């Protein structure tokens, strides 16, 4: 057995231990750990929401110009590549119905932006995160040691991140618990539909793996394995699934 195989086996054991047991909802949760490496779609939503909030003229009167702009944004790619296959598979191949569903999504997003602008986030509607007594690999084969993952309220997470919030405090989220939980990997299908370059990808990975990524975002840090061999091996395993999808 090679050194790399031994490290990966040790990491798998660590992840299995970390992914068992109860998690309390009384501690801060880093937003970037909810985003990277599985939820690149939250960054896409953040960019779209920033575009909308920074262009108030798009919210006035007819939404035609916003809809036209939205169709050329990665937000549309996310909707077609992730939302439709997962939640509306009956629409696959029905372009007109997908267009109507996307328009409905844009209008709901506009309503959210207007509501937050007027009244802030509703404290009676906490963001929902998810955990499990045992955390399984994603459908794409990624295994993470962390215990808490984004579930519902990802547009609100994106809005908070865009406004500079870095942590979800206790009371702003609720924790949905399952015995066995399979986290969503929305990064891989997004990369498959709209590949990004290597530097952008490793910048995204650095949100979670920080110093284990090279400072120039060209790939893993040269001394990453010595710094934290378990997280480094986890990061490499995740990247091995995503890298073939990069441009």
HELIX and SHEET records of a PDB file:
HELIX    1   1 UNK A    3  UNK A   18  1                                  16    
HELIX    2   2 UNK A   31  UNK A   35  1                                   5    
HELIX    3   3 UNK A   40  UNK A   53  1                                  14    
HELIX    4   4 UNK A   56  UNK A   59  5                                   4    
HELIX    5   5 UNK A   64  UNK A   70  1                                   7    
HELIX    6   6 UNK A   74  UNK A   78  1                                   5    
HELIX    7   7 UNK A   79  UNK A   83  3                                   5    
HELIX    8   8 UNK A   84  UNK A   87  1                                   4    
HELIX    9   9 UNK A   89  UNK A   91  5                                   3    
HELIX   10  10 UNK A   95  UNK A  119  1                                  25    
HELIX   11  11 UNK A  154  UNK A  162  1                                   9    
HELIX   12  12 UNK A  186  UNK A  193  1                                   8    
HELIX   13  13 UNK A  198  UNK A  209  1                                  12    
HELIX   14  14 UNK A  210  UNK A  212  5                                   3    
HELIX   15  15 UNK A  224  UNK A  227  1                                   4    
HELIX   16  16 UNK A  229  UNK A  242  1                                  14    
HELIX   17  17 UNK A  243  UNK A  245  5                                   3    
SHEET    1   A 2 UNK A  29  UNK A  30  0                                        
SHEET    2   A 2 UNK A 167  UNK A 168 -1                                        
SHEET    1   B 3 UNK A 149  UNK A 152  0                                        
SHEET    2   B 3 UNK A 127  UNK A 136 -1                                        
SHEET    3   B 3 UNK A 173  UNK A 182  1                                        
END                                                                             
